[in-house]
Amino acid sequence: MVNSLPFTDELSIPFTFIGNEGEHFRIESLVLGDLPSDVYLLDKQTGTDHNLSRNPVYSFIANANDDPDRFMLHFKTVGISEPANSDQIAIVYINGTINITNLGQGKIKSVSVTDMAGHSIYKGDNQWGNTAKISLSASLGVYLVFVETETHFFVKKLLIH
């Protein structure tokens, strides 16, 4: 229940999930009353930012070794586009190297890359500056790049063609 917390668009609530013996799960929400914002569930493992206000059921696959803190509840004001900080990270893949540049403040703390099925391709917790160069030999396809800086968490799609 979230209704006792001060409400702002910056409010993020960690959502811990520990699976049982199954693989297929769903999270259902029930939003009562009028909220000034839509409620979103961020799946940090897949990069999916699911609008629970518009579709209250989120289905996903989980394994026993998944991070229990893979989900985050957050809010976005209706009619407002993505926050400006989503454009503060630039990711380019050239000749087997992912080049990541933090255009905002803070150093890059960690980078992980997964394929669209959620399989880990790369994971690194180095203390880079505002740029990171990562050698990656990956097949053609679409990948999710997760970048954690000292101040933000970003998820970007990367197309290798």
C-alpha positions in Angstrom: 0.0 0.0 0.0 1.5 3.3 -1.1 -1.2 5.8 0.0 0.7 6.9 3.2 3.8 8.2 1.4 4.3 11.8 0.3 3.4 11.9 -3.4 5.7 13.3 -6.1 6.9 12.2 -9.5 10.4 11.6 -8.0 9.0 9.0 -5.6 10.4 5.5 -6.3 9.5 2.5 -4.2 11.7 -0.6 -4.2 9.5 -3.7 -4.9 11.1 -6.9 -3.7 10.1 -10.1 -5.5 11.1 -13.6 -4.4 9.8 -16.3 -6.8 8.6 -19.7 -5.8 9.1 -22.9 -7.8 7.5 -21.6 -10.9 8.9 -19.6 -13.8 5.9 -17.6 -15.0 4.6 -14.9 -12.7 2.4 -11.8 -12.8 2.1 -8.7 -10.7 -1.4 -7.2 -10.5 -2.2 -3.7 -9.2 -5.4 -2.1 -8.0 -5.3 1.7 -8.1 -8.2 3.2 -6.1 -9.1 6.9 -6.3 -7.7 9.6 -8.5 -4.0 9.9 -8.6 -2.3 12.9 -10.3 0.2 10.5 -11.9 0.3 7.1 -13.6 1.8 4.3 -11.6 4.7 2.4 -13.3 6.6 -0.8 -12.5 10.2 -0.8 -13.8 11.6 -4.2 -14.4 15.3 -3.5 -14.1 16.2 -6.9 -15.5 14.4 -6.5 -18.8 14.3 -2.7 -19.0 10.5 -2.8 -19.3 8.7 0.3 -17.7 5.1 -1.0 -17.5 2.3 1.5 -16.9 0.1 -0.2 -14.2 -2.5 2.5 -14.4 -3.3 1.6 -18.0 -2.7 -2.1 -17.8 -2.8 -3.4 -14.2 -1.2 -6.8 -15.0 2.5 -7.3 -15.7 3.5 -10.9 -16.7 7.2 -12.0 -16.6 9.5 -14.9 -16.3 11.8 -15.3 -13.3 14.4 -17.8 -12.2 15.6 -18.7 -8.7 18.9 -16.7 -9.2 17.2 -13.4 -10.2 17.8 -10.3 -8.2 14.9 -9.9 -5.7 15.2 -6.1 -6.1 14.6 -6.2 -9.9 11.5 -4.1 -9.6 10.8 -0.4 -8.8 7.5 1.3 -8.5 7.5 4.9 -9.6 5.1 7.6 -10.9 4.9 9.9 -13.9 2.5 12.9 -14.2 -0.1 12.3 -16.9 0.8 14.1 -20.1 4.4 14.6 -19.3 7.0 13.0 -21.4 10.2 11.2 -20.3 12.3 13.1 -17.8 15.1 15.2 -19.2 17.8 13.0 -17.6 16.9 10.1 -19.8 18.9 11.8 -22.6 22.0 12.3 -20.4 23.6 9.1 -21.4 24.9 8.3 -24.9 25.6 4.7 -26.1 27.3 3.9 -29.4 28.5 0.5 -30.6 31.4 0.6 -33.0 33.7 -2.3 -34.1 33.0 -4.5 -31.1 33.2 -1.8 -28.5 30.3 -0.1 -26.6 31.2 3.5 -26.0 29.1 5.0 -23.1 29.2 8.7 -22.3 27.5 10.3 -19.3 26.5 13.7 -20.4 25.2 14.5 -17.0 26.9 14.6 -13.6 28.6 11.8 -11.8 30.8 8.9 -12.8 29.6 5.7 -14.4 29.5 3.0 -11.6 28.2 -0.1 -13.3 27.2 -1.4 -16.7 25.4 -4.5 -17.7 24.1 -5.7 -21.0 21.4 -8.3 -21.6 19.8 -9.7 -24.7 16.0 -9.3 -25.1 15.4 -12.7 -23.4 17.1 -11.3 -20.3 20.4 -13.3 -20.6 23.4 -11.5 -19.2 26.0 -10.7 -21.9 28.2 -8.4 -19.9 28.3 -7.1 -16.3 30.9 -4.8 -14.9 31.2 -2.8 -11.6 34.2 -0.6 -12.4 34.6 3.0 -11.4 34.8 4.7 -14.7 34.9 8.4 -15.2 32.1 10.0 -17.4 33.0 7.6 -20.2 33.3 3.8 -20.4 34.6 1.7 -23.3 33.6 -2.0 -23.1 34.8 -4.7 -25.6 31.8 -6.8 -26.5 31.6 -9.4 -29.3 27.9 -9.9 -29.7 25.7 -11.3 -32.4 23.4 -9.1 -34.5 20.3 -8.1 -32.5 18.8 -5.9 -30.0 20.2 -5.6 -26.5 19.4 -3.7 -23.3 22.2 -1.6 -21.7 21.8 -0.8 -18.0 24.0 2.0 -16.8 24.2 3.2 -13.2 25.9 6.5 -12.5 26.4 8.1 -9.1 23.1 9.9 -9.5 20.9 8.0 -11.9 20.0 4.6 -13.4 19.5 4.4 -17.2 18.2 1.7 -19.5 18.8 2.1 -23.2 18.2 -0.2 -26.2 21.2 -1.0 -28.3 20.8 -2.3 -31.9 23.8 -4.2 -33.3 23.5 -4.6 -37.1 
